[in-house]
Amino acid sequence: MQNFIPNKVLQSSSAADNLFLLLKDKKPNNEAFIYRCIEYSCDKPVTNVADLVKLINKTDKII
C-alpha cells in the first residue's frame, strides 16, 4: 500500500470467516470488496484502493 493511513484497522480474508467481527456476514465473491466501517456500521463496498482512500479522506474531514 502506498498510502499511509494512521489509526485505521484493515482486515482481510479469502474465505467467509465469522471469527473476524469485521468480516462477519460479508460473503466472499470472485471480486475483492473493500468495506469502510465506522462504529459497527459499514458503507457499501468499493472494489479498489483509490475509492477506499477517497472514503477515508472524506470521513476524516467530517470527524
Secondary structure as the mmCIF struct_conf table of DSSP 4:
data_model
#
loop_
_struct_conf.conf_type_id
_struct_conf.id
_struct_conf.beg_label_comp_id
_struct_conf.beg_label_asym_id
_struct_conf.beg_label_seq_id
_struct_conf.end_label_comp_id
_struct_conf.end_label_asym_id
_struct_conf.end_label_seq_id
BEND BEND1 ASN A 3 ASN A 3
TURN_TY1_P TURN_TY1_P1 PRO A 6 ASN A 7
BEND BEND2 SER A 14 ALA A 15
TURN_TY1_P TURN_TY1_P2 ASN A 18 LEU A 19
BEND BEND3 PHE A 20 PHE A 20
HELX_RH_3T_P HELX_RH_3T_P1 LEU A 21 LEU A 23
TURN_TY1_P TURN_TY1_P3 LYS A 24 ASP A 25
BEND BEND4 ASN A 30 GLU A 31
STRN STRN1 ILE A 34 ILE A 34
STRN STRN2 CYS A 37 ILE A 38
TURN_TY1_P TURN_TY1_P4 GLU A 39 TYR A 40
STRN STRN3 SER A 41 CYS A 42
HELX_LH_PP_P HELX_LH_PP_P1 ASP A 43 PRO A 45
STRN STRN4 VAL A 46 VAL A 46
BEND BEND5 THR A 47 ASN A 48
HELX_RH_AL_P HELX_RH_AL_P1 VAL A 49 ILE A 62
#
